[in-house]
Amino acid sequence: MSPSITRPGGDPAVTVRRATTRDARRLTRLVRGSRAYEGPYASMVADYRVGPDYIEAHRVFVAVGRADDRVLGFYSLVLAPPELDLMFVADDAQGLGIGRLLVAHMREEAGSAGLDQVRVVSHPPAEGFYRSMGALRTGTDLAHPPAVAWDRPELVFPITPTG
């Protein structure tokens, strides 16, 4: 059963579903508008686009509000090599458990795909979150100017394969 966030009374308030190509613009807006990428990090996402082709090529999942289908966050799992390529939570949805929900879902997907680990090259301010979710620091991905002008923590989520 996929994880969900439940309202008091048992009705799921947020569910995770597979992204469709129609979600591409909403995901792009979420990435480009993220406050986590303000200031020195802004250049990394300024022209970033989550296109329909990306959604078709990878396992992209969105957390949506059941009442309004509003995208609260999303992630992308690349299978070969195994990597959590993207993970974003809407600024106004942070602190509500959306990130935890997405990580739990990603771990289920990875396990179903037979993976034993998933690599994450983290945005530096997000390292603490990933570590709190069970990711282990494995090294540092060095800067690649001009696209990425700073070193980033490299982590791995251990996965128990279920597939």
Secondary structure, DSSP 8 states (H G I E B T S, - for coil): ----EE-TTS-EEEEEEE--GGGHHHHHHHHHT-GGG-GGGHHHHTT----HHHHHHSEEEEEEETTT--EEEEEEEEETTEEEEEEEE-GGGTTTTHHHHHHHHHHHHHHHTT-SEEEEE--GGGHHHHHHTT-EEEEEE--BTTTB-S-EEEEEEE-----
